[in-house]
Amino acid sequence: MFRFGDMAARDRDHSFKLDVPLPIEIRLFDVGEGIDGSARDLALLKPEHIRSIPMKAFLAGLLDPRIKWDQPRSVSARGFLSVLGESMAAPPAHAQKVGSVSYVVISDRYMNFSTKAGYHFSTVDVYCGESQNKNYIHFRFAGGGAGLERRARRVRFLSEVLSSLDFKVQTRQDFLVARLEKYDQAFISERLVDLGRLTLCSRQLDMLMDTDSSPAFFARAFLKGEIERF
């Protein structure tokens, strides 16, 4: 399932571009009643054309108006130098597919959202239907533009937040896998809104992870709804 996004990237002719004010380009592949039938001939899809239950919930989090992604993020000098040093040592951005299109495979109850942006990689794989025993969210996150220590701190931030949101979490340095399984449709949808919001808030956050206390500080802010800190 985690490879759906890479597979979809090879077949752009059958995708729909989503018209949303976000820092990433999103292309949708509908595999079964994920979008409104009347929108299939449109060049651009609007959020209101989406019928996929998990995609609508996740997108609601991404589009939270409190997240000011289009404004400059206050970054410490050490954070900037860490990113600069890492980018000089790493392969070129185009070789890593950094900042490329995000591909989403959807149906009315399924979503696989793959993002490669800001030097980090993430995948959200979800089934959200009426059968509670079939429902799940699987989330994978890795990488970043800063040094390993700062990337690992961001993963600690994600781990603290996701654990508080009932996910089972496993981490290793700058890599994280989180799972939420066998909850009802309303609960899964609620957590997808949180996860969409978290996905955008964590973008470039590794640059702000100056100390070992940074993960806990930002985790508390997120859980309290203090989104302006991001």
Buried (B, 14 or more C-beta within 10 A) or exposed (E): EEEBBEEBBEEEEEBBBBBBEBEBBBBBBBBEEBBBEEBEEBEEBEBEBBBBBBBBBBBBBBBBEEBEBEEEEEBEEEBEBBBEEBBEEBEEEEEBEBBBBBBBBBBBBBBBBBBBBBBBBBBBBBBBBEEEEEBBBBBBBBBBBBBEEBBBBBBBBBBBBBEEBEBEBEBEEBBBBBBBBEBBBEBBBBBBBBBBBBBBBBBBBBBBBBEEEBBEBBBBBBEEEEBEEB
